Amino acid sequence: MKKLSLLACMALTIALCSCVSNKKIIYFQGADEMFQEEREITQRYEMHIKPADQLLIKVTCEDPTLLDVFSNDVLIGGGGGSRMTSSSMSSASGGMSNAYGYTVTNEGFVRLPGVGTVKVSGLTCEECAKAIEAQIVNVQKIKNPQVTVRLLNARVTVLGAAKAPKVVNLTSERNSVLDVLSQCADVADASLRQKVTLIREENGMRKKYDLDLTQADIFDSPAFYVQQNDMIYIQPNKAQNVRSSAFTTFLSAGASIISVISSIVALGIALTK
């Protein structure tokens, strides 16, 4: 009987260990207090161009013949451009435009045919477009150019205890860590929501940010809005991994069976007295 009681206690202990506190799984705790009043968004969410980024650069002007300077452009190594669309296409304003893809050099420049090099690293896409417009006007290639710049290869890598870890391609410049995780079907049940790490490349350095999805102050984190090439790692719950192992599953099932048997035996002994 003592052995049966011991096993019953073990089964109860395993059952209790399998329970997870709500504080470990509920998102944005403290949000009611934090958002009693409206809060200003202070984080930077515009992406800033980095070396090795690929840019779609679209040049528009009224005279299509002025765009011939781009017609022989090809992608060479890390600095040239590759044709993205037909040689000329109608723009929304009724003018003509050419669009090309360019790779930012390790030094942070793009090389534009007939225009020269333009320093773009550290700029937003809007700032980059204005810098290219100024350079085109400076070399007197095109009058009144209109330039549009867009990132082509912006992506974030999600690893660890996500339900579907993968590389997430960003479709806009404003993406939060929550947007990215939703693309991975949220974090896994066996994850530590308090232990999310984001690694970011900044000015040639790597920086680590710790995020806690269960706390509302995540909205104030400088890593709440992701940047291109960020890597997100979600730490798995070790206790959950142990509980999900084959040995623990067998032990839990065996303990449950023995607990039932011990209860039946105890009941039988009580009835015979």
Secondary structure, DSSP 8 states (H G I E B T S, - for coil): -HHHHHHHHHHHHHHHHT---GGGT-SSBTHHHHTSS-----S--S----TT-EEEEEEEES-GGGGGGGTT----TTT-EEE-S-S-EE-TTSSEEEEEEEE--TTSEEEETTTEEEE-TT--HHHHHHHHHHHHHHTTSSSS-EEEEEESS-EEEEEESBSS--EEE-SSS--BHHHHHHHTTSB-TTEEEEEEEEEEEETTEEEEEEE-TTBGGGGG-TTSB--TT-EEEEEE-HHHHHHTSHHHHHHHHHHHHHHHHHHHHHHHHHHH-
